């Protein structure tokens, strides 16, 4: 093996050339990856009620999830959703190890099910790639290397554009692509920056993202226990391992493992699963597929490598739903209930009213006392709306300096207005008022504010 390297002596990294064997689990992973890739590349074009499927626009502080618009005022929902996600990750790690990494993580899907296949298509299987890299720079080698890296760059560019569409929106992305570069220097720079990052990740960094950079692999060590289902080698059945003999062993001293080494050859992180659970294992199940292939050929029971817990192997226990798993499941259920309540009970409109800072009351004609207010109205719905602000008390009058007018879908508007109260109705230096947000003669929201009047005599 050669390439970028590892080892204390050379201080370089050993390049990994994993074999690809298409077993039953590999086919399942492939179908999941196809669905994921289809959704990823078409997601920016999908609209729900006129809104994108997913938009995380941090610059404009606008977020859309499944067509629902969320604003900075909804930040607590993101915090709660993040907590639910983290607890789910912990629960699934306790129950199934790093199954997320091997089956759902975008890094694994793009690397193993996309770029790895492109590499195999151009350069051949693992053995041919190793031989090609070790050989001299011939015309064939140059052609294959240039072709591979050109395709890698092309698809990295496509991924970067798609990724940016989830940040700025597909409409803004099309403007960046179609309009002159001088109008969109920031967007142009972002596209190429992400292109270079993705290209380096999938052509050079590769499995180091999972084994070195990503903190999740290191955290799993404190979350696994003896009941956690992980991809594991049944050493009670497989040891002592040994090469397959032409004649049967009369004393049955050998285990089922024939020490073929294929479980190591197919591993995308280069580990030997027979050495036990390791941080680098991403539960991709490639070793299960190839080991089952060998067991089938030598007429031995399948799943010498499979989904096992330590207690299943050494104590012959069945998989169990432990108290810790039940506790985390209960926490998730409660948090999901609270999250769903806040999401489905949130109003389509949001009104924030603040009395102008530093401003005292004003005496108006007709014996009226006025205060000036600033308000912001956010339209979280998918349609434009004409909005009115009305005091709940009919004795309180409103006079606009800047009317809110029509607020388009997914946008906000600011308004400035006076509230006027007859001086004879003011009996305290501060009076509590309620203001209604009205749409189609229906009160959508009611907020409270204070009114400052002259001191009592």
N, C-alpha and C positions, 0 to 999 in steps of 0.2 A: 504494500500500500504506500501511496505517496501523496504529495500535494501539500496543503497547509497542515501543520503538524502538532504533535504533543509528546511529552516525555521530559523528564527532568534532565536527561543527559543532553538532548538536542534543544530543549526548550521550544519545541515545535509541536504542531498538532498532526496526528495521524489522520489521513483522509479516509472516510468511511465509504465503502462501496456496498451497500446492502443489496442482496438478491431480492427479486420480486417474485413471490410465489402466490398465485391467485387461488386461495382456498375459499371455503364457505364464508368465513368471517371477513376476509378481504373483499369479497363481493358485496357483503352488507355495507362495509365501510365505503366502498365505491359508490353505491347508490345514495348513501347519505351525503357524500361529498358532491355528487352531481346535483342533488337537490340544493345543497348549500351554495354551490357556485352559480347555479341558475338564479337563485334568489338574490345573491350578492350583486350580480351584474345587471339584473333587471330591476332591482329594488328602487333605484333613483327615478325610474320611469313610472312606477306604480303610483296611482293616486287613489286616495280614499276620501270621498266627499270633497274633492278639489285640493286636498292637502297631500304632501308626499307620504309614503309609507314610513320613512325614517329620515329625520333631519336633526343634526346636532350642530347648530350654528352658534358657536360660542362668541363669535365677534359681534353679532347682532342680538345676542341673548335670546334666541328663538329656538325652541326645541319642539319637534313633532314626532310623536310615536304612534304608529298605527292610525294616522290621520288626525290624532288629537293634538291640538296646539298647547304647549306648556310655556309659561313665561317665568321670569325670575321670581315672581311672587309664588310660584309653585315649587320652589327649590326644595321645600320640605318633602315633597313627593319623591324627588330624585334621591334625597338622602335616605328616605324610608325604603325605596326600591333597591338602593345600593346595599343597605343592611340585609334585606331579604335575600339578595343575590349572594352576598358573602356567607350567610348562614346556610344557604342551599349548597354552596361550594363545599363548605365544611362537612355537611351531612353526607353529600355524595362521596367525598373523599374518605370519610369514616366507613361508609358502606362499600364503596367500589374502587377505592384508590384513585389513580389518575386517569380514570376512564374518560373524563372530559378532554384531557390532553390528546389521547389517541384517536378519539372519534369525532370531537366537535371543535376543538381549538382551530382557529383560522390558520395559525402557523403550520400545524401538522397537515391540514387539508391542502393548503397551497403547496407545501413542500413535497409531501409524499404522494399525493393524488393528482398533482398538476405538473409541477416543475420536474419531479423525478421521472414522470412518464415521458415528458418531452426529452429529457436527457437520455433515457433509454431508447427512445425512438431514433435519435440522431446518432448516438455513440454506441448503442448496443447495450447488452446486459452488463452486470457488475464486472464480470471477468474481462469482457472486451474493453470496458472503460479503464480498468486497471492496466491492461496491456497497452492501451492507447496512450495513457499518461506516462507510462514508463518508457515508451519508445521515442525515437528521434522525431524531430519536427519535419515530417514529410508533407507533401502537398495534401495528402488525405487527412492527416491530423490537423493541419491548418484549416482546411475546409470545414471539417467537423466542428472544431473549436469556434471558428468565426460564426458558423451557422447557429450553434447552440447559444452562444452569448448574444447573438443578434435577436434570436427568438425570445431569450430571457428578457432582454431589454424591451422588446416589443410588448410582451405580456406584463412586464413591470410598469410600463407606461399606461397600459390599459387599466391595471389595478389602481394605479395612482389617480387616474382620472375618475374612476368609479368611487374611490375613497373620498376624493375631494367633493364629488357630487353629494355625498352624505353630509358634508360640512357646509357647503355654500348653496346647495340645491342644484338640480339639473338645469334649470333655466339659466342661472348665473354661470354654470360651467359651459353651456353652449355659447354664451356670450364671450367667455374667455377664449374659447376655441375659434370662433368665427370672426370676432372683431379684431382690429389691429392690436398688436402686442403692447404698443405704447399706452393703450387704454387700460390694460390689465397686467401691469408689471408684477404685482403681488401674486395674482393667480398663476401667471406664467412661471414665476419662480417656484411657487408651491408645487406645481405639477412635476417639475423636473427634480425638485428636492426629494419628493416622495418616490419618484421613479428610481433615482439613484439609491435611496434607502432600501426599497424593495428588491432592487437588483442585487445589491450587496448581501442582503439577508439570504436570498435564495440561491445565490451563486457561490458565496464564500462563507458566510457565518453558519448557515444551515442548522444542524442539530445543536450547535452551541446555544442557540436561543432557548432550547428546552433544558439543556444540562447545566448551563452556566448563568445565562442572563435572567431567565424567568425565575422569580422568587418562589413560585408555587411548588416547584419540585423540592425545594429545601424545606418548605413549610410542612409538606406532607409527612415528613418523618415524625412530627409531634402529633399528627392527627390519626395515624394508623394504629390499630390495635390487633389483637390476636383473632378478632372476628371479622376483620376487614377483608372483603373479597378483592383479590388482586390477581394479575397474571402471575402464576407461580408454578414451579417445578415440583412434582410429587417425588421428593427424594426417598420416601419410604418405599416407593414402588420402583423407582429408577436406579437406585444404588444397590450394590456397586456397579457402576457402568463398565462397559467393555465392548469391544468390536464384535460384530455379529460373526459367530463361528459357523463353519460349514456343517459341523456335526452338533447335534443337540447336547446341551450340558446335562449329564446324568444326575448331577447333584443339585442342579438349579441354583448355583451360587451367584450368578450374575443377575442384575436388575434388568428392567426393560430398556433402559437407555443404551443405545449402541454407540454412543460417543461419536456421532457423525459430524457434529459441529454446525449443522444447518441452522439451529436455533440462534447461533451467534451470527452466522452469515446473513440472515435476513433482518437482524435487528437494526433499525435506523439510528440508534444511538450507540451501537457497538458493544453492548454488554453481554455477559453470559448469564442467562436467566437461572442457570443451575447453581449459581453462587448465592441464590436467595434474593429477597426483595431489595432493590437498589433505587436510589434517588433518581437515576437516569431513566428508569423504565417508565414509559408513557402509556402502558397498557394498550398498545396498538394491536395486539393479538397476532402479529405476524409469526411469532414463534409457535403459537398454538396451531396455526394452519400447517406450517411446514412439518412440525412434529407429528401431527395427525396423518399427514401424507406418508411419513416414514412408518408409523405404526401400522397403517393400513397395508403397506407393502410387505411387512414382516409378520402380518397376521397377529398383531398384539392389540389389546384394548386401546381405544382412543383416549385422548386427554391425559397423556402423561404430563403435558403442560396444559393448564387450563385455569379457569377462574376458581381459585381456592383461597380459603383463609388458613392461617397457621393451625388453628384448632381443627379444621377439617382434615388436614394432612396428618398431624401428629396425634390427635385425640379422636379421630374418626367421628367428629361432630358434624351435624347438619348445619347449613347456614341458618343463622338466628337473627332476629330483629332485637338488638340489645337495648337496654334501658337508655343508654346515651343516644342511640338513634331515635328512640321514641321521644326523648326530651327535645331533641333538635326538631323533629317533625312537628311537635306541638308548638314550638316557638315559631316555626315557619307558617303554620296554619293561622296562628294569631296575627302575625305580621302581615300575611297576605290578606286576611280579612280587613284589617285596619287600612291597608293600602287601597284595596278595592273600594272601601267605603269612601275614602277621601277622593278617589278618582271619579267615582260615579255621582258623588254629591257636590262636586265642584261646579260653580256657576259658569255659564258661557261668557259672562261679563264680569269685570272686576272694577270697582270704583275705589279710588283712594282720594280723600279730601284732606287738605291741610290749610289751616289759616295762615296767611302770609306772615312770615316771621318778622318780628320787629315793628309790625304795624298795629297801631291802636285803633280804637273805634273812630268813626267819622260821623259828624252830625249833618244830616241831610234835611232838605226842605220838607215841610209837612210834619215836623216833629218825629222824624225817623232817625234811627241810629243804624249805621251800617258797618259791616266787617267785610274785608276782601279775602277771597279764598282762591287757592290753586287746586285743581283736580286733574287726575289722570284716569282715563277710562281705557281699559284693555278689552278688546273684542277677541275672545278665545274661540268663537264659533267659526264656521266655514262660510258664512255669508256676511255681506255688509249690512249694517244696521244704523238707523237713525235713532239717536239716543236723546233723552231729556233728563235733566236733573231737577227734582222738585222737592222743596221742603215738606216734611210731613205735617207740620203745623200750618194750617191755611192762613194764619195771621202773619206768617213770615213770607216776605216777598223776595224774589230773585231777580237780579238784573245782570245780564251777561256783558262782560267786556270782550270775551272771546268765546263764541259758541262752539260746542263740540261738533255739531253737524253730523254728517254721515261718516261712520267709521268702517273702513273696509275689513274684510275677513283677515284674521290673524295679525291685526295691527293695533296701534293705540293712538289716542288723541288727548291733547291737553286743553283744558279750558280754564278761564279766569272769570270770576263772577263776584257780585256783591250779594250778601244777604242783608235784608232791611227789616228791622223790627220797630214798631212804635215805641217811643221812649216810655210811654205809660205802661207798657207790658213788661218792662225790664225791672226786676226787683232784686237783682244781685249783680255783683261785678262780673260774674261768669255764669252763663246760662248754657245748659246742655241742649243741643239740637240734634234732630235726626233728619237725614237727607236720603231721599229715595232715588234710585236709578230706575228709569221707566223706559220700557220698550213695548210698542203696540198697546199702550194703555195698561200694561201690566208691570207691577213692581218686581224687578229682578233682584235687587239688593238694597239693603238699608244700612247706612253707616252713620256713626255718631261723630260729632264735632262740638266744639265750644264756641260760644259767642261772647265777646268782651264788650261790656257796656260801661257807662259812667258809674263811679262809686256811689254807694248809698249816702244820702244826706243825713 
